[in-house]
């Protein structure tokens, strides 16, 4: 039997007892007023009213229960749909995570294999040295250095030592550089599974090795008597290793500086080489200063000659301009007057062949000629003044 049916029965029992009690009380109090058919009619009406009321209450409860039940069903349906959606998302996410984990595991395995290959390659001291030299030469070339001019490799020094690189500076000075990988001491530090005490011992071995290198190159490759600068470069072909050194033992870096040893890596060697290159340019300019001054003196002489020739050309151009103005002005006008005088004489002859010619026309022409000669003399005087 369901909970709903039990609730209905329980309500009916309560109603029956309640109605029964009310009926007894009512009957006791009002029995003297009822008798015969009136009492029966009253009882029937009362029973009918109670039944109607009970039915109304039951219908109301049933309707409310159905509404509540529908509300619960709707809530359960929405919750179920939401749960299913979350489940689908979770399944999809888990599937993606499994695929991602698989890809990550594959990448890690490939990286381990490549690292293992690199470790095997770097296990040989000669191979590590060659790799460092190749990286350094690439940096030199990118800075514009030419082998055999700005730098040399594996040159034997007077003391029998042989640095990896010798950088040639002005005045016959040189600075040496050695490539040091220190891989055999650095590789154990990359083991993440090792204990802290083991790491401390490995770090000590690594930095002890680095200190020995600093002392060694500072002794072998610095010799001021043989035109060597009092400085030497140590090239570590790994920015990661140099960063580790700076992070863990800055005091060792300062110790190297005190020994005139500069520790570099691919990240800052190009900067160091660039500074050296600019220094070489400055020194070269200083050495060629006398030659530059000689060239400047010759340039000044040529400039003075140019100015002098330009002045001559300017005077000649001015004279030519004056002559042209004279030809275009006074000489042309004089010629025009002579032609006009001849034309006037021809006109007189045509009109009066037997009449004497007008002498004033000829006299005017003669006066013009004298004026022209005077002008020419004046022009010649000016020309002589300009030439002087």
VMD Tcl script that draws the C-alpha trace (Angstrom):
set ca {
  {0.00 0.00 0.00}
  {1.34 3.39 -1.01}
  {2.03 6.28 1.31}
  {-0.69 8.32 -0.33}
  {-3.37 5.66 0.38}
  {-2.29 5.36 4.01}
  {-2.54 9.13 4.38}
  {-6.09 9.09 2.97}
  {-7.20 6.30 5.33}
  {-5.67 8.08 8.30}
  {-7.52 11.29 7.42}
  {-10.79 9.38 7.06}
  {-10.39 7.79 10.50}
  {-9.73 11.18 12.08}
  {-12.72 12.67 10.31}
  {-14.95 9.79 11.36}
  {-13.97 10.09 15.01}
  {-14.30 13.84 14.86}
  {-17.72 13.62 13.26}
  {-18.77 10.89 15.66}
  {-17.79 12.98 18.68}
  {-19.52 16.01 17.33}
  {-22.63 13.94 16.58}
  {-22.75 12.53 20.13}
  {-22.35 15.95 21.70}
  {-24.92 17.43 19.37}
  {-27.29 14.56 19.92}
  {-26.96 14.76 23.72}
  {-27.60 18.48 23.86}
  {-30.39 18.64 21.30}
  {-32.10 15.23 21.65}
  {-34.98 16.74 23.56}
  {-35.77 18.91 20.56}
  {-35.80 16.09 18.04}
  {-37.91 13.04 17.73}
  {-39.11 10.63 15.09}
  {-38.59 11.62 11.48}
  {-37.00 14.97 12.35}
  {-34.05 13.24 14.00}
  {-33.62 10.87 11.05}
  {-33.77 13.78 8.63}
  {-31.19 15.64 10.65}
  {-28.90 12.61 10.74}
  {-29.19 12.09 6.99}
  {-28.43 15.73 6.27}
  {-25.48 15.67 8.62}
  {-24.08 12.50 7.07}
  {-24.49 13.88 3.57}
  {-22.77 17.14 4.55}
  {-19.90 15.26 6.12}
  {-19.48 13.07 3.05}
  {-19.52 16.12 0.79}
  {-16.95 17.88 2.95}
  {-14.75 14.80 3.03}
  {-14.93 14.45 -0.75}
  {-14.03 18.12 -1.18}
  {-11.09 17.76 1.19}
  {-9.95 14.58 -0.56}
  {-10.26 16.21 -3.99}
  {-8.31 19.26 -2.79}
  {-5.59 17.08 -1.26}
  {-5.44 14.91 -4.36}
  {-5.12 17.95 -6.64}
  {-2.37 19.46 -4.47}
  {-0.60 16.12 -4.31}
  {-0.73 15.79 -8.11}
  {0.68 19.30 -8.52}
  {3.46 18.61 -6.03}
  {4.17 15.31 -7.73}
  {4.39 17.01 -11.14}
  {6.70 19.66 -9.71}
  {8.94 16.94 -8.30}
  {8.90 15.13 -11.64}
  {9.86 18.35 -13.48}
  {12.68 19.03 -11.05}
  {13.94 15.47 -11.34}
  {13.75 15.66 -15.15}
  {15.73 18.91 -15.28}
  {18.25 17.59 -12.79}
  {18.60 14.39 -14.79}
  {19.12 16.31 -18.04}
  {21.70 18.54 -16.38}
  {23.45 15.55 -14.87}
  {23.54 13.82 -18.24}
  {25.00 16.93 -19.89}
  {27.67 17.20 -17.21}
  {28.39 13.51 -17.60}
  {28.80 13.89 -21.36}
  {31.13 16.86 -20.83}
  {33.09 14.93 -18.25}
  {33.43 11.95 -20.54}
  {34.53 14.22 -23.41}
  {37.01 16.03 -21.16}
  {38.39 12.76 -19.86}
  {38.79 11.53 -23.41}
  {40.64 14.72 -24.39}
  {42.82 14.48 -21.30}
  {43.68 10.89 -22.12}
  {44.66 11.91 -25.65}
  {46.64 14.89 -24.33}
  {48.39 12.73 -21.78}
  {49.22 10.26 -24.51}
  {50.65 13.04 -26.68}
  {52.58 14.43 -23.71}
  {53.95 11.01 -22.88}
  {55.00 10.53 -26.50}
  {56.69 13.95 -26.53}
  {58.46 13.19 -23.26}
  {59.63 9.85 -24.60}
  {60.93 11.51 -27.78}
  {62.65 14.20 -25.70}
  {64.22 11.52 -23.52}
  {65.46 9.70 -26.59}
  {66.89 12.89 -28.09}
  {68.45 13.84 -24.77}
  {69.93 10.38 -24.50}
  {71.39 10.77 -27.99}
  {72.77 14.19 -27.07}
  {74.24 12.77 -23.89}
  {75.93 10.02 -25.86}
  {77.27 12.56 -28.35}
  {78.57 14.81 -25.58}
  {80.09 11.95 -23.64}
  {83.34 12.38 -25.57}
  {85.63 15.24 -24.56}
  {86.79 15.79 -28.14}
  {83.22 15.99 -29.45}
  {82.27 18.56 -26.82}
  {85.31 20.64 -27.67}
  {84.52 20.58 -31.39}
  {80.92 21.59 -30.74}
  {82.03 24.57 -28.64}
  {84.53 25.68 -31.28}
  {81.90 25.50 -34.03}
  {79.48 27.64 -32.01}
  {82.18 30.21 -31.26}
  {83.23 30.42 -34.93}
  {79.61 31.00 -35.96}
  {79.45 33.92 -33.53}
  {82.73 35.35 -34.85}
  {81.48 35.18 -38.42}
  {78.17 36.81 -37.51}
  {80.18 39.69 -35.99}
  {82.07 40.14 -39.27}
  {85.33 38.57 -38.11}
  {87.42 36.80 -40.76}
  {89.54 33.79 -39.87}
  {93.20 34.55 -40.41}
  {92.58 38.30 -40.13}
  {90.66 39.17 -36.97}
  {91.14 35.77 -35.31}
  {93.08 32.49 -35.55}
  {92.48 29.01 -34.14}
  {94.74 26.52 -32.36}
  {97.85 28.70 -32.45}
  {100.76 27.34 -30.41}
  {102.12 29.89 -27.92}
  {105.68 30.34 -26.70}
  {104.96 28.35 -23.54}
  {103.71 25.42 -25.63}
  {100.02 25.93 -24.83}
  {97.41 26.15 -27.55}
  {94.22 28.16 -26.94}
  {91.16 27.44 -29.04}
  {91.00 31.02 -30.37}
  {93.34 33.98 -30.63}
  {91.76 37.36 -31.40}
  {94.16 39.69 -33.22}
  {94.15 43.31 -32.03}
  {95.95 46.44 -33.33}
  {99.66 46.97 -32.52}
  {100.23 43.22 -32.58}
  {98.25 42.66 -29.38}
  {96.18 39.49 -28.91}
  {93.57 38.11 -26.54}
  {93.02 34.37 -26.14}
  {89.79 32.42 -25.69}
  {89.20 28.81 -24.67}
  {85.98 26.79 -25.03}
  {84.97 24.76 -21.96}
  {81.74 22.72 -21.87}
  {82.04 21.20 -18.35}
  {79.30 18.77 -19.37}
  {80.50 15.73 -17.43}
  {80.05 17.68 -14.17}
  {76.87 19.50 -15.15}
  {74.88 16.53 -16.50}
  {74.43 14.81 -13.08}
  {72.86 18.03 -11.74}
  {69.93 17.53 -14.14}
  {68.81 14.33 -12.38}
  {65.57 15.33 -10.64}
  {65.23 12.03 -8.78}
  {68.46 12.44 -6.83}
  {68.46 13.40 -3.16}
  {69.44 16.83 -1.91}
  {72.68 15.58 -0.39}
  {73.69 14.08 -3.74}
  {72.92 17.36 -5.51}
  {75.08 19.29 -3.07}
  {78.01 16.96 -3.72}
  {77.49 17.25 -7.48}
  {77.31 21.04 -7.33}
  {80.55 21.09 -5.36}
  {82.29 18.96 -8.00}
  {80.96 21.20 -10.78}
  {82.10 24.45 -9.22}
  {85.44 22.98 -8.14}
  {86.01 22.03 -11.78}
  {85.07 25.54 -12.92}
  {87.48 27.10 -10.42}
  {90.31 24.88 -11.72}
  {89.53 26.04 -15.27}
  {89.64 29.70 -14.18}
  {93.02 29.22 -12.51}
  {94.36 27.23 -15.46}
  {93.47 29.63 -18.29}
  {94.46 32.65 -16.22}
  {97.92 31.17 -15.84}
  {98.45 29.72 -19.34}
  {96.96 32.35 -21.64}
  {97.89 35.67 -20.01}
  {101.43 36.78 -20.81}
  {101.86 40.53 -21.18}
  {105.49 40.09 -22.30}
  {104.33 38.41 -25.51}
  {101.83 41.13 -26.49}
  {98.96 39.32 -24.78}
  {96.37 41.48 -23.06}
  {95.96 40.85 -19.35}
  {92.62 39.18 -19.92}
  {91.36 35.86 -21.23}
  {87.90 34.68 -22.31}
  {86.31 31.36 -21.30}
  {83.46 30.36 -23.62}
  {80.81 28.05 -22.12}
  {78.66 26.84 -25.08}
  {75.42 26.85 -23.05}
  {73.42 29.82 -21.79}
  {71.72 27.49 -19.31}
  {75.03 26.51 -17.71}
  {76.19 30.14 -17.47}
  {72.83 31.15 -15.96}
  {73.22 28.35 -13.41}
  {76.70 29.64 -12.51}
  {75.44 33.21 -12.04}
  {72.49 32.02 -9.97}
  {74.38 29.67 -7.65}
  {77.90 31.09 -7.35}
  {78.15 34.78 -8.11}
  {81.19 34.84 -5.85}
  {82.97 32.51 -8.29}
  {82.17 34.90 -11.15}
  {83.75 37.72 -9.14}
  {86.73 35.46 -8.43}
  {87.14 34.95 -12.20}
  {87.03 38.70 -12.78}
  {89.77 39.13 -10.22}
  {91.84 36.61 -12.19}
  {91.19 38.63 -15.40}
  {89.00 35.80 -16.73}
  {85.72 36.67 -18.50}
  {83.14 33.84 -18.61}
  {80.84 34.04 -21.63}
  {78.15 31.98 -23.37}
  {76.45 32.19 -26.81}
  {74.09 34.82 -25.43}
  {76.76 37.39 -24.50}
  {79.84 36.39 -26.53}
  {78.49 38.33 -29.52}
  {78.30 41.44 -27.32}
  {81.89 40.95 -26.13}
  {83.12 40.45 -29.71}
  {81.20 43.57 -30.79}
  {82.97 45.65 -28.11}
  {86.34 44.29 -29.26}
  {85.48 45.14 -32.87}
  {84.58 48.74 -32.01}
  {87.82 49.05 -30.01}
  {89.76 47.86 -33.06}
  {88.05 50.50 -35.22}
  {88.94 53.30 -32.80}
  {92.58 52.21 -32.60}
  {92.81 51.84 -36.39}
  {91.47 55.37 -36.87}
  {94.06 56.66 -34.39}
  {96.88 54.90 -36.25}
  {95.77 56.37 -39.59}
  {95.31 59.88 -38.25}
  {98.48 61.24 -39.98}
  {97.39 59.77 -43.29}
  {93.95 61.29 -42.84}
  {95.49 64.73 -42.12}
  {97.69 64.45 -45.25}
  {94.66 63.65 -47.36}
  {92.80 66.60 -45.83}
  {95.73 68.95 -46.68}
  {95.75 67.75 -50.28}
  {92.02 68.23 -50.40}
  {92.42 71.82 -49.18}
  {95.01 72.55 -51.89}
  {92.74 71.18 -54.56}
  {89.92 73.28 -53.19}
  {92.06 76.44 -53.35}
  {93.00 75.65 -56.97}
  {89.35 75.17 -57.76}
  {88.45 78.54 -56.24}
  {91.24 80.27 -58.23}
  {90.19 78.70 -61.52}
  {86.60 79.55 -60.76}
  {87.59 83.21 -60.28}
  {89.35 83.25 -63.68}
  {86.31 81.75 -65.35}
  {84.07 84.25 -63.57}
  {86.19 87.20 -64.80}
  {86.22 85.82 -68.34}
  {82.49 85.34 -68.20}
  {82.04 88.90 -66.95}
  {84.25 90.24 -69.80}
  {82.32 88.23 -72.35}
  {79.09 89.57 -70.93}
  {80.40 93.15 -71.16}
  {81.49 92.63 -74.77}
  {78.15 91.14 -75.63}
  {76.31 94.06 -74.06}
  {78.56 96.45 -76.03}
  {77.88 94.62 -79.29}
  {74.20 94.42 -78.60}
  {73.98 98.06 -77.54}
  {76.26 100.82 -78.84}
  {77.84 99.03 -81.81}
  {74.50 97.90 -83.13}
  {73.03 101.37 -82.76}
  {76.08 102.88 -84.56}
  {75.67 100.46 -87.43}
  {71.98 101.26 -87.62}
  {72.74 104.99 -87.82}
  {75.23 104.42 -90.67}
  {72.72 102.33 -92.58}
  {70.09 105.01 -92.03}
  {72.50 107.75 -93.29}
  {73.20 105.75 -96.44}
  {69.49 105.26 -96.93}
  {68.90 109.03 -96.49}
  {71.57 109.82 -99.10}
  {69.99 107.38 -101.53}
  {66.63 109.07 -100.96}
  {68.13 112.52 -101.70}
  {69.78 111.26 -104.89}
  {66.56 109.70 -106.05}
  {64.60 112.91 -105.48}
  {67.17 115.47 -106.70}
  {70.04 113.88 -108.60}
  {71.51 117.24 -109.55}
  {71.25 118.80 -106.10}
  {74.24 118.74 -103.74}
  {74.09 116.18 -100.91}
  {73.24 117.24 -97.36}
  {76.65 117.37 -95.67}
  {75.10 117.23 -92.17}
  {74.23 113.59 -92.67}
  {77.86 112.67 -93.31}
  {79.04 114.84 -90.43}
  {76.64 113.07 -88.06}
  {78.04 109.72 -89.15}
  {81.61 110.93 -88.52}
  {80.63 112.20 -85.08}
  {79.09 108.82 -84.29}
  {82.29 107.10 -85.36}
  {84.36 109.31 -83.07}
  {81.97 108.63 -80.22}
  {82.32 104.90 -80.85}
  {86.11 105.13 -80.73}
  {85.89 107.01 -77.45}
  {83.62 104.34 -76.03}
  {85.99 101.59 -77.16}
  {88.92 103.29 -75.46}
  {86.90 103.59 -72.27}
  {85.93 99.91 -72.46}
  {89.55 98.88 -72.97}
  {90.55 100.84 -69.90}
  {87.91 99.05 -67.83}
  {89.08 95.67 -69.15}
  {92.66 96.45 -68.20}
  {91.48 97.38 -64.72}
  {89.57 94.08 -64.38}
  {92.55 92.05 -65.60}
  {94.85 93.74 -63.11}
}
mol new
graphics top color blue
foreach p $ca { graphics top sphere $p radius 0.5 }
foreach p [lrange $ca 0 end-1] q [lrange $ca 1 end] { graphics top cylinder $p $q radius 0.2 }
display resetview
